[in-house]
Amino acid sequence: MRKVAALTALILGVLITLTGCARVRYPTYYTLNLPPAPDPPPQQNVAASIAVRDFQSPAYLRQGPIVYRVTPEQIGFYQYHRWAVDPRALVTGSVIDHLRAGGNYSFVSKYDGHSTDYILSGKLEKLEEVDDQAGVKVEIAMSAQITCVATGAIAWSNAVSEVATVSKRNVPELVAQMNRTTELAVNQLLATVPAVASSAH
């Protein structure tokens, strides 16, 4: 009986020790750090205003974890690497900054339901790691369109997709490349916004 009690005590002691040594792992949080656009040029004969709606995205990009794709059909999530700020909000803010810097509109704001001449609606379609035999890449895809409020006509639309290779196989470098590629995608997306859109109606 004493042997059973001693063995039980030993097992309990080992379990307590192992439990005490177990390390709790907490998530690491990341954010896109998109640089501000340059100061806008002096306005000349610009009277139209534009408001930017919050960018939309597929549901899986709104869950928080950073996304990776091992095949075109299979999506995975990093359990311990998450976005601290919704990337859609950062892309929306960057688009507003770039439209202000473009000088094609007298007033650029986030859409709040108030009267405006134009509305830009956009979608962040991809923000993910892509793994294949060639290595690790990031893919960023987004689209947008500008609608004339008075007529309901689409004044402009564009879609871009940018892919870049990740030089080091770690999440901080992955996020850094996502940041650089997202900045490039925003620039490419808005590069074709025509100056005539500001006086289209």
C-alpha positions in Angstrom: 0.0 0.0 0.0 2.9 2.3 0.8 4.4 1.5 -2.6 1.2 2.5 -4.4 1.0 5.8 -2.4 4.6 6.5 -3.1 4.2 5.8 -6.8 1.1 8.0 -6.9 2.9 10.8 -5.2 5.8 10.5 -7.6 3.5 10.6 -10.6 1.7 13.7 -9.2 5.0 15.4 -8.6 6.1 14.8 -12.2 2.8 16.1 -13.6 3.0 19.2 -11.5 6.6 19.8 -12.6 5.7 19.4 -16.2 2.7 21.6 -15.9 4.8 24.3 -14.2 7.4 24.1 -17.0 4.8 24.4 -19.8 5.1 27.7 -21.6 2.1 29.7 -22.7 2.5 31.0 -26.2 1.0 34.4 -27.0 0.2 35.7 -30.5 2.5 38.2 -32.1 0.7 41.1 -33.8 1.7 43.0 -36.9 0.5 46.0 -38.9 1.0 47.4 -42.4 3.1 50.6 -42.2 2.2 52.3 -45.4 4.1 55.6 -45.9 2.1 58.9 -46.3 1.5 60.2 -49.7 3.4 63.5 -50.7 1.7 66.8 -50.1 -0.9 67.7 -52.8 0.0 70.1 -55.5 -1.7 73.5 -55.7 -5.3 73.1 -56.9 -6.3 74.7 -60.1 -9.9 74.7 -61.4 -10.8 71.7 -59.2 -14.3 71.8 -57.8 -15.4 68.2 -57.4 -15.3 66.3 -54.1 -14.9 62.5 -53.5 -15.5 60.2 -50.6 -13.9 56.8 -50.1 -15.9 53.9 -48.7 -14.2 51.4 -46.4 -12.5 48.8 -48.6 -14.2 45.4 -48.5 -12.5 41.9 -48.6 -13.3 38.2 -48.5 -14.4 37.0 -45.1 -11.2 35.0 -44.5 -9.1 38.1 -44.7 -11.2 39.7 -41.9 -10.6 37.0 -39.3 -7.3 38.4 -37.9 -4.6 35.7 -38.6 -2.1 36.2 -41.4 -3.1 34.1 -44.4 -1.0 31.6 -46.4 -1.9 29.6 -49.4 -0.2 26.3 -50.2 -2.3 25.5 -53.2 -4.8 27.6 -55.2 -7.6 25.7 -53.4 -6.2 25.5 -49.8 -6.0 28.4 -47.4 -4.2 28.3 -44.0 -3.9 30.7 -41.1 -0.9 31.4 -38.8 -2.3 30.7 -35.4 0.2 32.9 -33.5 0.8 35.7 -36.1 -2.1 38.1 -36.4 -3.0 41.6 -37.7 -3.2 44.2 -34.9 -5.1 46.5 -37.3 -7.6 45.5 -40.0 -5.6 45.8 -43.2 -8.7 47.1 -45.0 -8.7 50.2 -42.8 -5.0 50.9 -43.6 -5.6 50.4 -47.3 -8.6 52.8 -47.2 -6.6 55.4 -45.4 -3.7 55.1 -47.9 -6.1 55.5 -50.8 -7.5 58.7 -49.2 -4.0 60.0 -48.8 -3.1 59.3 -52.4 -6.2 60.9 -53.8 -5.5 64.0 -51.7 -2.0 64.1 -53.0 -3.2 63.7 -56.6 -4.9 67.1 -56.6 -7.8 66.0 -58.8 -10.4 66.7 -56.2 -11.1 69.8 -54.0 -12.1 67.7 -51.0 -11.3 64.0 -50.2 -12.8 62.3 -47.2 -13.9 58.9 -45.9 -17.5 58.2 -46.8 -19.9 59.1 -44.0 -23.2 59.4 -45.9 -22.9 63.2 -46.6 -23.2 64.8 -50.0 -20.3 64.3 -52.4 -19.7 64.4 -56.1 -18.0 61.1 -56.4 -17.7 57.9 -54.4 -14.8 55.5 -54.6 -15.6 51.9 -53.6 -12.8 49.3 -53.4 -12.0 45.7 -52.4 -8.9 44.2 -51.0 -9.1 40.8 -52.7 -5.8 39.2 -51.7 -3.3 39.8 -48.9 -1.5 36.5 -48.4 1.6 34.4 -48.5 1.8 32.0 -51.4 4.0 28.9 -51.1 5.2 26.9 -54.1 8.2 25.0 -55.4 10.0 28.3 -56.3 9.8 29.6 -52.7 7.7 32.0 -50.6 5.9 34.9 -52.2 3.3 37.5 -51.2 0.4 38.3 -53.4 -1.7 41.5 -53.1 -4.7 42.1 -55.2 -7.2 45.0 -55.1 -9.8 46.7 -57.2 -11.7 50.0 -57.1 -14.2 52.1 -59.0 -15.3 55.7 -58.9 -19.0 56.4 -59.3 -20.6 59.8 -60.2 -23.3 60.4 -57.6 -25.4 62.6 -59.8 -25.7 60.2 -62.7 -24.8 56.8 -61.1 -22.3 56.3 -63.9 -18.9 54.6 -63.3 -16.3 57.3 -64.1 -13.3 55.1 -63.6 -12.4 51.5 -62.5 -9.2 49.6 -62.2 -7.8 46.3 -60.7 -4.2 45.3 -59.9 -2.4 42.2 -58.7 1.2 42.4 -57.4 3.4 39.4 -56.5 6.8 39.6 -54.8 9.3 37.1 -53.5 10.1 36.9 -49.8 13.9 36.9 -49.3 13.9 35.3 -45.8 11.6 32.6 -44.5 10.2 34.3 -41.4 7.0 36.1 -40.6 8.5 39.6 -39.9 10.1 39.6 -43.4 6.9 38.3 -44.9 5.0 41.2 -43.3 7.7 43.6 -44.5 7.3 42.4 -48.0 3.5 42.5 -47.7 3.9 46.2 -46.7 6.1 47.0 -49.7 3.9 45.2 -52.1 0.7 46.8 -50.7 2.2 50.2 -51.2 3.1 49.3 -54.8 -0.4 48.0 -55.4 -2.1 51.2 -54.1 0.2 53.3 -56.3 -0.6 51.1 -59.3 -4.3 51.0 -58.6 -4.6 54.8 -58.5 -2.1 55.6 -61.2 -4.8 55.6 -63.9 -7.4 57.9 -62.0 -8.0 60.5 -64.7 -7.9 64.2 -64.0 -11.0 64.6 -66.1 -12.9 62.6 -63.6 -13.0 65.7 -61.3 -15.1 67.5 -63.9 -17.1 64.6 -65.4 -20.5 66.1 -64.6 
